[in-house]
């Protein structure tokens, strides 16, 4: 399918898409904070740079837009699941934080 925008317009549109502090991410963060959970954001030294890290519980949260939009992103899901399998050992190791 051909793109309906020229290259400059598409580049401009894509540059305006936020990667942090999105509405779904803010909803999750507000919920966690209101329920007494304390967290770190976008930890760069963890694989995949998770959106939210709960160090006390050794838990990470990724807020994926396909979930919130209800997309059926099979290819992305396969990529995420393979990535998740690769990093499971890392997240289960005793000293990752």
C-alpha positions in Angstrom: 0.0 0.0 0.0 1.4 3.4 -1.0 1.9 6.1 1.6 -0.5 9.0 1.4 2.1 11.5 2.6 5.3 12.6 1.0 8.6 11.8 2.7 9.0 15.2 4.4 5.4 15.1 5.8 5.8 11.5 7.0 9.1 12.4 8.7 7.5 15.3 10.5 4.5 13.3 11.6 6.7 10.5 13.0 9.0 12.9 14.8 5.9 14.1 16.8 5.0 10.7 18.1 6.0 10.4 21.8 7.9 7.5 23.1 7.7 8.4 26.8 4.9 9.8 29.1 2.1 8.6 26.8 -1.4 8.6 28.1 -1.6 4.8 28.7 1.8 4.9 30.5 0.6 7.8 32.7 -2.6 5.9 33.6 -0.5 2.9 34.7 1.9 5.1 36.6 -0.9 7.0 38.4 -2.6 3.7 39.3 0.7 2.3 40.7 1.5 5.4 42.7 -2.0 5.8 44.1 -1.8 2.2 45.3 1.5 2.7 47.1 3.9 1.3 44.5 7.1 3.1 44.0 8.9 2.8 40.7 11.7 3.9 38.4 11.2 5.0 34.8 12.9 4.0 31.6 15.9 2.3 33.2 18.5 2.3 30.4 20.7 -0.5 31.8 17.9 -3.1 31.5 17.2 -5.0 28.3 14.5 -3.3 26.3 14.6 -0.2 28.5 11.3 -1.0 30.3 8.8 1.8 30.8 8.3 1.1 34.6 10.6 -0.8 37.0 9.4 -1.9 40.4 12.8 -2.7 42.1 11.3 -3.9 45.4 9.3 -6.6 43.5 11.9 -7.2 40.8 9.3 -6.5 38.2 9.3 -4.6 35.0 6.3 -3.2 33.0 6.3 -2.5 29.3 3.4 -0.4 28.1 2.9 -1.4 24.5 0.6 0.6 22.2 -0.7 -2.4 20.3 -2.3 -3.7 23.5 -4.0 -0.4 24.2 -5.2 0.0 20.6 -6.3 -3.6 20.3 -4.1 -4.4 17.2 -3.4 -7.9 16.1 0.3 -7.4 15.6 1.3 -11.0 15.2 4.8 -10.2 13.9 5.5 -7.7 16.7 4.1 -10.2 19.2 6.4 -12.9 17.9 9.4 -10.5 18.1 8.4 -9.5 21.6 8.0 -13.1 22.8 11.3 -14.1 21.4 12.9 -11.0 23.0 11.2 -11.9 26.3 12.5 -15.4 26.1 16.0 -14.2 25.5 15.9 -11.8 28.5 14.0 -14.0 31.0 17.2 -15.4 32.4 18.5 -11.8 32.9 15.4 -10.7 34.8 15.4 -13.8 36.9 19.0 -13.4 37.9 19.5 -12.3 41.5 21.4 -9.1 41.0 19.8 -7.4 37.9 19.0 -4.2 39.8 
